[in-house]
Amino acid sequence: MTEELLFTTQDLDSLVALINDFASELDLQYEDSDLHALEPSITNLGNVARVLEQNEYPLPDAYVHILERYRQATASLA
């Protein structure tokens, strides 16, 4: 049996701030040619983003931006 996790508004606001800050730092620190190295971080960010979506919270723009950059950069490697 799975337990349902409950998040407070403060928890979710903290996750939004965390994902926004981390995504912003990744965006500033990595060139497109190096984004492939971010796979573990992008996966972790995606897990947090899923929690936000499940709780009907909007995804931070910085996350959406770095995810798009990552997808574009890694699409050419596939």
PAPA-298398 format. One record per residue (C-alpha): x, y, z; residue number from 1. Coordinates in nm, 3 decimals, always signed. Layout:
+---------+---------+---------+-------+
:      c1 :      c2 :      c3 : bakol :
+---------+---------+---------+-------+
:       X :       Y :       Z :   NUM :
...
+---------+---------+---------+-------+
% end
This chain:
+---------+---------+---------+-------+
:      c1 :      c2 :      c3 : bakol :
+---------+---------+---------+-------+
:  +0.000 :  +0.000 :  +0.000 :     1 :
:  +0.138 :  +0.338 :  -0.097 :     2 :
:  +0.118 :  +0.631 :  +0.137 :     3 :
:  -0.001 :  +0.958 :  -0.002 :     4 :
:  +0.244 :  +1.236 :  +0.071 :     5 :
:  +0.091 :  +1.566 :  +0.168 :     6 :
:  +0.273 :  +1.888 :  +0.102 :     7 :
:  +0.199 :  +2.218 :  +0.265 :     8 :
:  +0.189 :  +2.539 :  +0.067 :     9 :
:  +0.517 :  +2.631 :  +0.235 :    10 :
:  +0.673 :  +2.300 :  +0.121 :    11 :
:  +0.563 :  +2.357 :  -0.238 :    12 :
:  +0.673 :  +2.720 :  -0.238 :    13 :
:  +1.013 :  +2.604 :  -0.115 :    14 :
:  +1.033 :  +2.346 :  -0.395 :    15 :
:  +0.947 :  +2.617 :  -0.650 :    16 :
:  +1.223 :  +2.840 :  -0.512 :    17 :
:  +1.471 :  +2.552 :  -0.507 :    18 :
:  +1.400 :  +2.433 :  -0.862 :    19 :
:  +1.407 :  +2.792 :  -0.986 :    20 :
:  +1.742 :  +2.870 :  -0.822 :    21 :
:  +1.904 :  +2.544 :  -0.931 :    22 :
:  +1.779 :  +2.571 :  -1.289 :    23 :
:  +1.899 :  +2.932 :  -1.308 :    24 :
:  +2.245 :  +2.832 :  -1.190 :    25 :
:  +2.264 :  +2.549 :  -1.443 :    26 :
:  +2.156 :  +2.786 :  -1.718 :    27 :
:  +2.428 :  +3.035 :  -1.625 :    28 :
:  +2.707 :  +2.782 :  -1.579 :    29 :
:  +2.668 :  +2.546 :  -1.876 :    30 :
:  +2.721 :  +2.604 :  -2.246 :    31 :
:  +2.492 :  +2.416 :  -2.483 :    32 :
:  +2.776 :  +2.185 :  -2.582 :    33 :
:  +2.816 :  +2.073 :  -2.218 :    34 :
:  +2.450 :  +2.022 :  -2.129 :    35 :
:  +2.467 :  +1.647 :  -2.196 :    36 :
:  +2.657 :  +1.616 :  -1.866 :    37 :
:  +2.349 :  +1.736 :  -1.679 :    38 :
:  +2.143 :  +1.421 :  -1.729 :    39 :
:  +2.134 :  +1.326 :  -1.356 :    40 :
:  +2.049 :  +1.682 :  -1.255 :    41 :
:  +1.779 :  +1.717 :  -1.521 :    42 :
:  +1.629 :  +1.388 :  -1.401 :    43 :
:  +1.623 :  +1.512 :  -1.042 :    44 :
:  +1.472 :  +1.844 :  -1.146 :    45 :
:  +1.209 :  +1.651 :  -1.340 :    46 :
:  +1.118 :  +1.453 :  -1.028 :    47 :
:  +1.065 :  +1.776 :  -0.835 :    48 :
:  +0.871 :  +1.925 :  -1.127 :    49 :
:  +0.641 :  +1.621 :  -1.122 :    50 :
:  +0.558 :  +1.687 :  -0.756 :    51 :
:  +0.476 :  +2.048 :  -0.841 :    52 :
:  +0.255 :  +1.944 :  -1.132 :    53 :
:  +0.074 :  +1.685 :  -0.921 :    54 :
:  -0.005 :  +1.963 :  -0.676 :    55 :
:  -0.116 :  +2.196 :  -0.956 :    56 :
:  +0.175 :  +2.434 :  -0.909 :    57 :
:  +0.320 :  +2.611 :  -1.213 :    58 :
:  +0.671 :  +2.516 :  -1.321 :    59 :
:  +0.929 :  +2.793 :  -1.286 :    60 :
:  +1.031 :  +2.958 :  -1.612 :    61 :
:  +1.398 :  +2.890 :  -1.540 :    62 :
:  +1.325 :  +2.515 :  -1.524 :    63 :
:  +1.126 :  +2.518 :  -1.847 :    64 :
:  +1.409 :  +2.711 :  -2.014 :    65 :
:  +1.696 :  +2.482 :  -1.905 :    66 :
:  +1.487 :  +2.175 :  -1.991 :    67 :
:  +1.431 :  +2.309 :  -2.343 :    68 :
:  +1.802 :  +2.388 :  -2.381 :    69 :
:  +1.890 :  +2.038 :  -2.258 :    70 :
:  +1.645 :  +1.872 :  -2.496 :    71 :
:  +1.774 :  +2.068 :  -2.793 :    72 :
:  +2.137 :  +2.003 :  -2.705 :    73 :
:  +2.090 :  +1.631 :  -2.652 :    74 :
:  +1.859 :  +1.576 :  -2.949 :    75 :
:  +2.157 :  +1.608 :  -3.181 :    76 :
:  +2.339 :  +1.335 :  -2.984 :    77 :
:  +2.062 :  +1.078 :  -3.027 :    78 :
+---------+---------+---------+-------+
% end
